[in-house]
Amino acid sequence: MMNKKPAGLLLFSGLFFFHCVSDGDAVKSVRFCPIQKAWAGNSVNAVIFRRNSVVTHDSIQYTAFYDDKGNVILAKRILPAGQWKIRRTRYHGNIRDAHNSISIMTDGAGYLHMAWNHHNSPLQYCRSLSPGSLNLSDPLAMTGELEDKVTYPEFYRLPDGNLVFLYRDGASGRGNLVLNYYDRFSRTWCQRQKNLISGEEERSAYWQAAVDVRGHIHLSWVWRETWDVASNHDLCYARSSDGGITWNKSTGESCSLPITVMSAEYAWRIPQNHELINQTSMCTDRDGHPVIATYWREGDSEVPQYHIVFHDGRTWRMSEVSHRKTPFSLSGGGTKRIPMSRPQVVATDPGACLIFRDAERNNRISAAVCGDLGNPEWHIHDLTDTSVGQWEPTYDTVLWDREQVLHLFVQCVSQQDAEGVDARRPEMAGILECGGEGRGRRDKR
C-alpha cells in the first residue's frame, strides 16, 4: 500500500518544489522549471495528442510551444539543470484552433523534427539544419502523398533511431490512418501505410500508440461514427514488429490491411453514448504488454471514471482507477471544455502511474499510482497545489524510457467548447520534473 508523505511547498527563485514521497511511486519529488510565458487562451499548447511536447537526445532536452502571437517557439537546455536557450522561429500557427498543436521528436542522429498547425490541412513539416541546432529548414514534404488533409501528426522514435510518423488523412468521421517511416541514415521518408485503419468513409479511428524496448509499435484506438464525440465506441488494438509493415493482434494472428470495424481486435467493448473519450495514451510494460489509459462511464452510472485496459500476457483486463462523483456528458464537435483531462500513463513494472487533471481536485496535476496491475489498488495524490486550468499531460517519452524520469510539459491554459477562445493573458510554460532521482536505463534510446 502506498504511504504518502507530503513535505510541503517551497519557493526558490520562481521555481516551486513539492516533495511527495510514496512507497513504490514513480514520482518521488516534483520541481517546476519555467521557460517563458506562452499563449494560454485555449489548450493548443497543452493537448494530450502533442506527441511530443518535450524530447531529449543525449543530454539535450527540447520543447516547443506557441507564443501569444502564434509564433512557434523552440527551446533547449542541457540536462540536468542547464539554462534554457529560447528561439522564436519563422513559423506560425492558427492558435485559435486547439487541434493545431506542435509535435517534435529527435532522430538517432540528433536532428530535431517538427510538425505543426494541422487540422484537416496541408502538411507543415521541417527539421533542424544540424544535430543540436534550433535553426530549422524550409518546409519539407515527407513523401508527397496524402499530405493535403493532415490532422493529429505524431512522431514516435524507434530504438534504432529511426522514426515513425502517424496522422489522419481526411476529416472526422471519414478519415484513415497513415504511417510514414524515416531512415536516419538516408534522411528520407517512405510511406509504409496509406490506410492502416480504414473508416470506410463511415467512421474514423482515433488512436494512441507506443513503442516498446524491442521496437514493436503498439496501437490502440476508438471508433467514431460521426463528428460528434458522443459516437465514440469500443477500444481496439494492433501491433507491428517490423516498423509498421505488417500488423498482428495480441494473439499473434495477422491483421488483414487495412484494419476495419469488422476485422479489428476488440480489447474492450464500450457502447456509444458512454462518455468514452478519444485520443488518450498508452504504454507497454517491461515484457511489451500494452497498457491503455482512458475514461468512460459504466452503463449503471452517470459518472465517467478513469480506466486502465491492459493485457497480462494471456488476456485483456480492466481496472477502474478513480472514484469520481461528478457526472458530465460528452457531445458535440470541436475541442471540448471537459472537467477532467485525458489521462497519461507510464508503466512502473509491475504497476503503473496515471497522470491527470480533474475539477474535483481543483484542476491540480494529480497522479494515481498502482504498485501491481495484477492486483490493482490505486492511490491518488496531487503534484501541484494550484490549478492548471484545462491542461492535459504530455511528457518526455525518451527520457522516461531511458532513465525512468518523468518530465511533464506544464502550462495553465483555458479551453471553451467548439474551439472557443478565452481572454486569458499568456501564462508561464515550463517543465515539471518528477522523480528526478531516476531508476536506471531501460534501453539505449
Secondary structure, 3 states (H helix, E strand, C coil): CCCEEEEEEEEECCEEEEEEEECCCCCCEEEEEEEEEECCCCCCCCCCCCCCCEEEECCEEEEEEECCCCEEEEEEEECCCCCCEEEEEEEECCCCCCCCCEEEEECCCCCEEEEECCCCECCCEEEECCCCCCCECCCCCCCCCCCCCEEEEEEEECCCCCEEEEEEECCCCCCEEEEEEEECCCCEEEEEECCCECCCCCCEEEEEEEECCCCCEEEEEEEECCCCHHHEEEEEEEEECCCCCCCECCCCCECCCCECCCCCEEEECCCCCCCCCCCCEEEECCCCCEEEEEEECCCCCCCCEEEEEEECCCCEEEEECCCCCCCCCCCCCCCCCCCECCCEEEECCCCEEEEEEEHHHCCCEEEEEECCCCCCCEEEEECCCCCCECCCCCECHHHHHHHCCEEEEEECECCEHHHECCCCCCEEEEEEEECCCCCCCCCCC
